Amino acid sequence: MATKAVLQQLITNPDRLSTLADEAKELAFQVGVLMHTCEGPSLPEVVTHAPFTLFPSSVPKAAFFQARALQTHFNTLVDKISQDPEFLEEALEGTIQADDFTAKLFGIYKQVQLEGQTQSTVVCLSRSDYMLDQSEDGTSSLKQIEINIFAAAGFCVSDCLPVVHRYVLKSVGLLEESERLHDSNSTPQMSAALAKAWELYGQQMAVIMFVVEDLQISKLGRHQLEKELWNRNIPFICRRFEEVSKGASLDGDKKLFIDGLEVAVVYYRYGYMPDHYTEQTWDARLLMERSLAVKCPDIGTHLAGTKKVQQVLARPGVLEKFFPEQPQVVEQIRATFAGLYTLDMGQEGDQAVAMALANPDKFVLKPQREGGGNNYFGQDIVQVLQEVQSDKRRAAYILMDRIRPRTEQNIQLRKGLPLTLTSVCYELGVYGAYVRHGRHMILNEVAGNLLKTKSNEHKDAGIVSGVSVFDTPLLI
């Protein structure tokens, strides 16, 4: 491809490469491809450009639009699962016994269920991640890695980055390629879903509350979302879990208040990992879930996004339960599933353990976590499974076939990295937004895309963990 030839030329001309990279970084600062540094995540003046590739990566057009076409179906699927307590309880039975974090989440879910549903409006902002699995004959197929239900991030940077990549392509004479970049417009769509949930709550003086972390590396991106709400004249506040613990309460009607403000929507940007919680913040999570405020996501939707549910959905006949009389939808979704295997106690789990121990390089071992950097590969799988294979702790994980992705050459622009040509692969994320009120789906949309690229030397991924960088799809 033309971009490959240009990259080879740039590597032999270090001065031109350095100049182009500096120009790309300068433009990144201008258009908002930004993040706080780890050295000063809470200081407004300490910022850098978000890490990104110098050139956009080539994404087959068919796979790209296949992923986008699936997103509204995945929105529907997640919503249906969140409303099915029997399915969730059965699917998560073994995991609850083995994983304390999932057990605590499920305990909140059961308590809310026993008290009766307090809020008929549900809003979800998610991202479904895929990779292109390369077969031995050279063909590739789209395979889902996971669904990110909780605090799906990156969309603000993804919206801005095509401007930078379009500039880079034009600067080296790749005008035709610059026209094949696919722009994302996630931020307005994500904010529109939150705005609709706020509107359905029906109290103009009530606020949207962002639940945020102490060290907010990505808060500049969050500010773009807040700006959209500001332009819609929707009041919002940001609070940490500790502040909710100390200042929030429910009135007799289960309306949520904090610092004298009524909360219409709770938007969780934090709370997807065990170390995000203390005993007090678990109480705060329960308080919010019991309230009339719309939660994004609510506790049922949070559980619907667990890795165990992903594995159970791959079983024969399960998707049909959620899409009766829609065999084409079932077929389209199932085509993206990689091999997924239970590690629950029993013969089926025993077989999966034996399979993984015999050929660990063919699999990924996944705990019930979001956020990147949590999975096990190769000999690490052997070490974990040898420790837990004989007891119920193994049910805290699922096993998945390892994807063999298509690769290409690119240059990553990250603080501290030299300008070197590297073999890379990517994950394609498709954002989804939906709002349900009662039994009626008010909004169900594809809300843009994200491309995350990493060096092939890394097994796991994640931008915040310092492995992946932002990218833009160049459709081929």
VENGI-V597594 format. One line per field, one symbol per residue. burial: 1 if it has 16 or more other C-alpha atoms within 10 Angstrom, else 0. Layout:
BEGIN
burial->???
END
This chain:
BEGIN
burial->00100010011000001001100110111001111110001100001111111111111000110011011111111111110000110011111101101110110111010000011011111111111111000001111111111111111111111111111110000100110011111111111111111101100001111111100111111101110110000111010111011001110001111100011111111111000010001111111111111111111111111111111111000010011000001100110111011111100011011001100111111111111010111100110010001001111111111110111111111100001001011111111111111000011111111111111000011111001111111110
END
